[in-house]
Amino acid sequence: EFIGWKASLLMLVATTAAMHLFARDLFDAGAVRGGLLSAGQWWRAFTALTLHWDLEHLLGNLGAGALFGYFAAKQLGNGRSWLLVLLAAGMANLLEAALVADEFVSAGASTAVFATVGLLAAHTWRTRRGIGLPGWREAAPLIGGLLLLAWLGTEGENTDVLSHGLGFACGAVAGGSAATRRGARLLERIPQGLAGGIVVA
């Protein structure tokens, strides 16, 4: 159900941007721009996740996000999983802005998609450890996640490979942390509804 709300929110932002319903260009106001993030406009790390260059860009991210988000929600719950994805993707955008030129511009939810893949891979791997599986089978979730990153995260002429890689890495850190005893206890203190509300806000 929450995936439907998230998809509806992205469609609403896309429609608003396409119709120019506000006096200001939403891409100018909310896309990742290296120099502006470095100057303190941190919110762009999150608002950029809702902006897409065209319909193909939007639909691709909606489809992949819904698929991987479904499995993340099964493991961690709707609200908590998406909160971790949002924080990981935002951190990835902040890191990227620190590494690229000031004129660099980026937008789209693909960073969040690969943060979800990283979250799933690391969380599954961490929770499988110690159950007696052979080394390669224990590491299978991480291997699978990296293969998805290599397959889906590097194709296309204008693909932001750095953003996808950082999204995966930040998601993996979030997923691995959430699978620890301390991380799981901390996450359980956040009600699913509150976590979901923060994501939408």
Summary of the structure (lengths in Angstrom):
residues: 201
radius of gyration: 16.7
end to end distance: 16.8
largest distance: 59.9
contacts: 680
relative contact order: 0.15
helix: 75%
strand: 2%
